[in-house]
């Protein structure tokens, strides 16, 4: 039996690829950069250090450009100061700061009615 009050799951604000890019960019130990070539080609990536547990050497890892561009256009990523070389410009990629949501909502302002004018004593003419 279905209830008319059954809740539906909320749609995900972004997919798994978006979440993975945001996870990598949010890690302060992993600086992410975007390199813009003179031709306009962009490449987002970061350096993965060597892993002593698996004995894998360090390597450069590219992030999906389409996903990063989508997150940048949506305002989720920001670019730092440019480092300009003759054939390319490099920017540091960071998460955009979002304003913190207030823990308490402010009450609506109360509008009091205007106070009635005070009665002025009038001298009665005799």
C-alpha positions in Angstrom: 0.0 0.0 0.0 1.4 3.4 -1.0 1.0 6.4 1.1 0.3 9.7 -0.5 2.8 11.2 1.9 5.7 9.0 0.7 8.8 11.0 0.2 10.9 10.8 -3.0 14.6 10.9 -2.9 16.0 14.4 -3.6 17.8 14.6 -6.9 21.6 14.7 -6.6 23.0 18.2 -7.1 25.9 16.7 -9.2 27.0 13.4 -10.4 29.9 11.1 -9.4 32.4 12.8 -11.7 31.5 16.2 -10.3 31.9 14.9 -6.7 35.3 13.4 -7.5 36.6 16.6 -8.9 35.3 18.6 -5.9 36.8 16.0 -3.6 40.3 16.4 -5.2 40.1 20.2 -5.3 38.9 20.4 -1.7 42.0 18.5 -0.4 44.4 21.1 0.8 47.3 18.7 0.4 46.6 18.4 -3.4 47.1 21.7 -5.2 45.1 21.7 -8.5 46.0 23.9 -11.4 44.6 24.7 -14.8 46.9 25.4 -17.7 45.5 27.5 -20.5 47.6 27.2 -23.7 48.0 30.1 -26.1 45.6 28.2 -28.5 42.9 28.3 -25.8 43.2 24.6 -24.8 42.7 24.1 -21.1 44.0 21.2 -18.9 43.1 20.7 -15.2 45.4 18.5 -13.2 47.4 17.9 -10.1 50.6 16.0 -9.0 50.0 12.7 -7.2 53.1 12.1 -5.0 54.7 8.7 -4.8 53.0 6.0 -2.7 55.4 4.1 -0.5 52.8 1.4 0.2 52.5 0.3 -3.4 55.9 1.6 -4.4 54.3 3.7 -7.3 56.2 6.8 -8.3 54.7 10.2 -8.4 52.8 11.3 -11.5 50.8 14.1 -13.0 47.0 13.4 -13.0 44.7 15.2 -15.4 41.1 15.9 -14.3 38.2 15.8 -16.8 38.1 19.2 -18.5 34.4 19.1 -19.3 33.5 18.5 -15.7 35.9 21.1 -14.4 34.6 23.7 -16.9 31.0 22.9 -15.8 31.9 23.3 -12.1 33.7 26.6 -12.9 30.7 27.9 -14.9 28.4 27.0 -12.1 30.5 29.0 -9.6 31.8 26.0 -7.7 35.4 26.6 -8.6 37.5 29.7 -8.6 40.8 30.6 -10.2 43.7 32.2 -8.5 46.3 34.7 -9.7 47.7 33.9 -13.2 51.3 32.8 -13.7 52.0 33.8 -17.3 54.6 32.0 -19.5 55.2 32.7 -23.2 53.0 29.9 -24.4 50.6 29.3 -21.5 49.0 30.7 -18.4 48.6 28.7 -15.2 46.0 29.3 -12.5 45.5 27.7 -9.1 42.1 26.1 -8.8 40.2 26.3 -5.5 36.7 25.7 -4.3 34.5 28.8 -4.3 33.6 30.1 -0.9 29.9 29.7 -0.3 28.3 31.9 2.4 27.6 29.9 5.5 23.9 29.2 6.1 22.7 30.8 9.4 22.0 28.3 12.1 19.0 30.4 13.3 16.6 32.1 10.9 15.9 35.7 11.6 12.4 36.6 12.6 10.4 38.7 10.3 10.4 42.4 11.3 7.5 43.5 13.4 5.6 46.5 12.2 3.8 48.2 15.0 0.8 50.4 14.1 1.4 54.1 14.2 0.6 55.5 17.6 -2.6 57.6 17.7 -2.0 61.3 18.0 -2.2 62.6 21.6 -5.3 64.6 22.4 -4.6 68.2 22.8 -6.6 70.1 25.3 -8.5 72.8 23.7 -9.8 75.8 25.6 -13.5 76.1 25.2 -14.7 79.5 24.2 -17.2 80.8 26.7 
